[in-house]
């Protein structure tokens, strides 16, 4: 190759090499500078009053985000579309103090959903959801003050046990209203007002006891009926056999009578 051509190609080669190195450098910088955690759209961390806060309000979430910083103190998941809280939903947030789940579509809370939050959590907002019935076990060992207002509650023994298990946020009890109940007159009334006159768990226990007594009586009646039928049937068979014996000649009759008597005895 002529010297002139080599001189002309050298800048081009160097330019391509530099361009490739620059692209490689940008890729490396992109990998290094990319955040360790990709937050869901609409979620962002901040600091409020010295507390680490993670906000996902109005983020159109349909589940609890997984990549929440584990040093979060205040978590806002309000005004989303979350339908239920699975077991261990907040297990990796040991420093959480406040949890806002209000204005969602939560209809189910699995037992163990708040596992790991018992030590530090002091505020839990579940107001304005779709809770109808929740087991008290879902809140076991939880010391937080809980807001359960504005949900379509079924007023029964299960809700009564739940209310006795949790500590309600001051002023929120009036918002726990019976949306449905076995007794129509309770619908539309504040639950605490209803249980002032009605013990749902005692009523349930009495109903269960009565059902058990009715079942036992039914079985007892069946046994007695069978025994009566059995005795009467045997008496009828014995009567027919005796009539048959009377119709036999005297010698044969005596031998069969003794056999009948021994059988009856």
Secondary structure, 3 states (H helix, E strand, C coil): CCHHHHHHHHHHHHHHHHHHHHHHHHHHHHHHHCCCCCCCCCCEEEEECCEEEEECCCCCCCCCCCCCCCCCCEEECCCCCCCEECCCCCCCCCCCCEEECCCCCCCEECCCCCCCCCCCCCEEECCCCCCCCCCHHHHCCCCCEEECCCCCEEECHHHHHHHHHCEECCCCHHHCEEEEECCHHHCCCEHHHHHCCCCHHHHHHHHHHHHHHHHHHHHHHHHHHHHHHHHHHHHHHHHHHHHHHHCCCHHHHHHHHHHHHHHHC
